[in-house]
Amino acid sequence: MTEFLFREDSYLQSNPATVVAITPEGGIVLDRTVFYAASGGQPGDNGRIELADGSSMAIATAIHPDGDKTRIVHVPAEGQSLPAVGDSVTAHLDWDRRYRLMRMHTALHLLSVVFPFPVTGGSIGADKGRLDFDMAEAPGDLQALQAALDTMVSAAHAVTHEWISDAEMAAKPEMIKTMKVKPPMGQGRVRLIRIGSVDLQPCGGTHVRNTSEIGPLMLGKIENKGKQNRRLNLLFAE
């Protein structure tokens, strides 16, 4: 198993680690990492791995191998020499990109409060994100919804995490907003993300500590994706 350091502190930007495996595809498995692996609509982190001799290798992304949610594989950019199992290395995030993903991920949680409909899908990007909602018609007063979103951002709600057991999560299905993406269960406990008094939901992704860090947002267009499906885009208004 990989120790997911970002689950306890999303602001860690680097960490010392040991190479525990090299996959047949040339991916690097560390015993512990700050890199988030692509899942739940959030893309995998990129950055670099610093080797013991001071050289670095670029990491294009991070993934869970074959759906194994207990391990993270660091996928190197092509044409690089791989470290050996047992090597001591240091993992370094592309922090600017990660921090934008954190801001957008927290913003999408707020969007799910402003639009209280079941979520059928979503995607988190460094410049914009989206949520798909199970709603027959688009809301009429988008200006009021934009104002509600802005208010929650500027209210400086604390963003914290807590843990419950898999059994407790199974007993509280009403906490799950996503219809297709299931909570990260199977390891005995589930992490919940709490945003002040406005939202609480299971999530394994990375978030900012305070909604004021999100910055100005702008609701994008609403797209019709089916009889009961509407896609809402969210952008940074910087």
Secondary structure as a PSIPRED ss2 file (coil, helix, strand):
# PSIPRED VFORMAT (PSIPRED V4.0)

   1 M C   1.000  0.000  0.000
   2 T C   1.000  0.000  0.000
   3 E E   0.000  0.000  1.000
   4 F E   0.000  0.000  1.000
   5 L H   0.000  1.000  0.000
   6 F H   0.000  1.000  0.000
   7 R H   0.000  1.000  0.000
   8 E C   1.000  0.000  0.000
   9 D C   1.000  0.000  0.000
  10 S C   1.000  0.000  0.000
  11 Y C   1.000  0.000  0.000
  12 L C   1.000  0.000  0.000
  13 Q C   1.000  0.000  0.000
  14 S E   0.000  0.000  1.000
  15 N E   0.000  0.000  1.000
  16 P E   0.000  0.000  1.000
  17 A E   0.000  0.000  1.000
  18 T E   0.000  0.000  1.000
  19 V E   0.000  0.000  1.000
  20 V E   0.000  0.000  1.000
  21 A E   0.000  0.000  1.000
  22 I E   0.000  0.000  1.000
  23 T C   1.000  0.000  0.000
  24 P C   1.000  0.000  0.000
  25 E C   1.000  0.000  0.000
  26 G C   1.000  0.000  0.000
  27 G C   1.000  0.000  0.000
  28 I E   0.000  0.000  1.000
  29 V E   0.000  0.000  1.000
  30 L E   0.000  0.000  1.000
  31 D C   1.000  0.000  0.000
  32 R E   0.000  0.000  1.000
  33 T E   0.000  0.000  1.000
  34 V C   1.000  0.000  0.000
  35 F C   1.000  0.000  0.000
  36 Y C   1.000  0.000  0.000
  37 A C   1.000  0.000  0.000
  38 A C   1.000  0.000  0.000
  39 S E   0.000  0.000  1.000
  40 G C   1.000  0.000  0.000
  41 G C   1.000  0.000  0.000
  42 Q E   0.000  0.000  1.000
  43 P C   1.000  0.000  0.000
  44 G C   1.000  0.000  0.000
  45 D C   1.000  0.000  0.000
  46 N C   1.000  0.000  0.000
  47 G E   0.000  0.000  1.000
  48 R E   0.000  0.000  1.000
  49 I E   0.000  0.000  1.000
  50 E E   0.000  0.000  1.000
  51 L C   1.000  0.000  0.000
  52 A C   1.000  0.000  0.000
  53 D C   1.000  0.000  0.000
  54 G C   1.000  0.000  0.000
  55 S C   1.000  0.000  0.000
  56 S E   0.000  0.000  1.000
  57 M E   0.000  0.000  1.000
  58 A E   0.000  0.000  1.000
  59 I E   0.000  0.000  1.000
  60 A E   0.000  0.000  1.000
  61 T E   0.000  0.000  1.000
  62 A E   0.000  0.000  1.000
  63 I E   0.000  0.000  1.000
  64 H C   1.000  0.000  0.000
  65 P H   0.000  1.000  0.000
  66 D H   0.000  1.000  0.000
  67 G H   0.000  1.000  0.000
  68 D C   1.000  0.000  0.000
  69 K C   1.000  0.000  0.000
  70 T C   1.000  0.000  0.000
  71 R C   1.000  0.000  0.000
  72 I C   1.000  0.000  0.000
  73 V E   0.000  0.000  1.000
  74 H E   0.000  0.000  1.000
  75 V E   0.000  0.000  1.000
  76 P E   0.000  0.000  1.000
  77 A C   1.000  0.000  0.000
  78 E C   1.000  0.000  0.000
  79 G C   1.000  0.000  0.000
  80 Q C   1.000  0.000  0.000
  81 S C   1.000  0.000  0.000
  82 L C   1.000  0.000  0.000
  83 P C   1.000  0.000  0.000
  84 A C   1.000  0.000  0.000
  85 V C   1.000  0.000  0.000
  86 G C   1.000  0.000  0.000
  87 D C   1.000  0.000  0.000
  88 S E   0.000  0.000  1.000
  89 V E   0.000  0.000  1.000
  90 T E   0.000  0.000  1.000
  91 A E   0.000  0.000  1.000
  92 H E   0.000  0.000  1.000
  93 L E   0.000  0.000  1.000
  94 D C   1.000  0.000  0.000
  95 W H   0.000  1.000  0.000
  96 D H   0.000  1.000  0.000
  97 R H   0.000  1.000  0.000
  98 R H   0.000  1.000  0.000
  99 Y H   0.000  1.000  0.000
 100 R H   0.000  1.000  0.000
 101 L H   0.000  1.000  0.000
 102 M H   0.000  1.000  0.000
 103 R H   0.000  1.000  0.000
 104 M H   0.000  1.000  0.000
 105 H H   0.000  1.000  0.000
 106 T H   0.000  1.000  0.000
 107 A H   0.000  1.000  0.000
 108 L H   0.000  1.000  0.000
 109 H H   0.000  1.000  0.000
 110 L H   0.000  1.000  0.000
 111 L H   0.000  1.000  0.000
 112 S H   0.000  1.000  0.000
 113 V H   0.000  1.000  0.000
 114 V H   0.000  1.000  0.000
 115 F C   1.000  0.000  0.000
 116 P C   1.000  0.000  0.000
 117 F C   1.000  0.000  0.000
 118 P C   1.000  0.000  0.000
 119 V E   0.000  0.000  1.000
 120 T E   0.000  0.000  1.000
 121 G E   0.000  0.000  1.000
 122 G E   0.000  0.000  1.000
 123 S E   0.000  0.000  1.000
 124 I E   0.000  0.000  1.000
 125 G C   1.000  0.000  0.000
 126 A C   1.000  0.000  0.000
 127 D C   1.000  0.000  0.000
 128 K E   0.000  0.000  1.000
 129 G E   0.000  0.000  1.000
 130 R E   0.000  0.000  1.000
 131 L E   0.000  0.000  1.000
 132 D E   0.000  0.000  1.000
 133 F E   0.000  0.000  1.000
 134 D E   0.000  0.000  1.000
 135 M C   1.000  0.000  0.000
 136 A C   1.000  0.000  0.000
 137 E C   1.000  0.000  0.000
 138 A C   1.000  0.000  0.000
 139 P C   1.000  0.000  0.000
 140 G C   1.000  0.000  0.000
 141 D C   1.000  0.000  0.000
 142 L H   0.000  1.000  0.000
 143 Q H   0.000  1.000  0.000
 144 A H   0.000  1.000  0.000
 145 L H   0.000  1.000  0.000
 146 Q H   0.000  1.000  0.000
 147 A H   0.000  1.000  0.000
 148 A H   0.000  1.000  0.000
 149 L H   0.000  1.000  0.000
 150 D H   0.000  1.000  0.000
 151 T H   0.000  1.000  0.000
 152 M H   0.000  1.000  0.000
 153 V H   0.000  1.000  0.000
 154 S H   0.000  1.000  0.000
 155 A C   1.000  0.000  0.000
 156 A C   1.000  0.000  0.000
 157 H C   1.000  0.000  0.000
 158 A E   0.000  0.000  1.000
 159 V E   0.000  0.000  1.000
 160 T E   0.000  0.000  1.000
 161 H E   0.000  0.000  1.000
 162 E E   0.000  0.000  1.000
 163 W E   0.000  0.000  1.000
 164 I E   0.000  0.000  1.000
 165 S E   0.000  0.000  1.000
 166 D H   0.000  1.000  0.000
 167 A H   0.000  1.000  0.000
 168 E H   0.000  1.000  0.000
 169 M H   0.000  1.000  0.000
 170 A H   0.000  1.000  0.000
 171 A C   1.000  0.000  0.000
 172 K C   1.000  0.000  0.000
 173 P H   0.000  1.000  0.000
 174 E H   0.000  1.000  0.000
 175 M H   0.000  1.000  0.000
 176 I C   1.000  0.000  0.000
 177 K C   1.000  0.000  0.000
 178 T E   0.000  0.000  1.000
 179 M C   1.000  0.000  0.000
 180 K C   1.000  0.000  0.000
 181 V C   1.000  0.000  0.000
 182 K C   1.000  0.000  0.000
 183 P C   1.000  0.000  0.000
 184 P C   1.000  0.000  0.000
 185 M C   1.000  0.000  0.000
 186 G C   1.000  0.000  0.000
 187 Q C   1.000  0.000  0.000
 188 G C   1.000  0.000  0.000
 189 R E   0.000  0.000  1.000
 190 V E   0.000  0.000  1.000
 191 R E   0.000  0.000  1.000
 192 L E   0.000  0.000  1.000
 193 I E   0.000  0.000  1.000
 194 R E   0.000  0.000  1.000
 195 I E   0.000  0.000  1.000
 196 G C   1.000  0.000  0.000
 197 S C   1.000  0.000  0.000
 198 V C   1.000  0.000  0.000
 199 D E   0.000  0.000  1.000
 200 L E   0.000  0.000  1.000
 201 Q E   0.000  0.000  1.000
 202 P E   0.000  0.000  1.000
 203 C C   1.000  0.000  0.000
 204 G C   1.000  0.000  0.000
 205 G C   1.000  0.000  0.000
 206 T C   1.000  0.000  0.000
 207 H C   1.000  0.000  0.000
 208 V C   1.000  0.000  0.000
 209 R C   1.000  0.000  0.000
 210 N E   0.000  0.000  1.000
 211 T H   0.000  1.000  0.000
 212 S H   0.000  1.000  0.000
 213 E H   0.000  1.000  0.000
 214 I C   1.000  0.000  0.000
 215 G C   1.000  0.000  0.000
 216 P C   1.000  0.000  0.000
 217 L E   0.000  0.000  1.000
 218 M E   0.000  0.000  1.000
 219 L E   0.000  0.000  1.000
 220 G E   0.000  0.000  1.000
 221 K E   0.000  0.000  1.000
 222 I E   0.000  0.000  1.000
 223 E E   0.000  0.000  1.000
 224 N E   0.000  0.000  1.000
 225 K C   1.000  0.000  0.000
 226 G C   1.000  0.000  0.000
 227 K C   1.000  0.000  0.000
 228 Q C   1.000  0.000  0.000
 229 N E   0.000  0.000  1.000
 230 R E   0.000  0.000  1.000
 231 R E   0.000  0.000  1.000
 232 L E   0.000  0.000  1.000
 233 N E   0.000  0.000  1.000
 234 L E   0.000  0.000  1.000
 235 L E   0.000  0.000  1.000
 236 F E   0.000  0.000  1.000
 237 A C   1.000  0.000  0.000
 238 E C   1.000  0.000  0.000
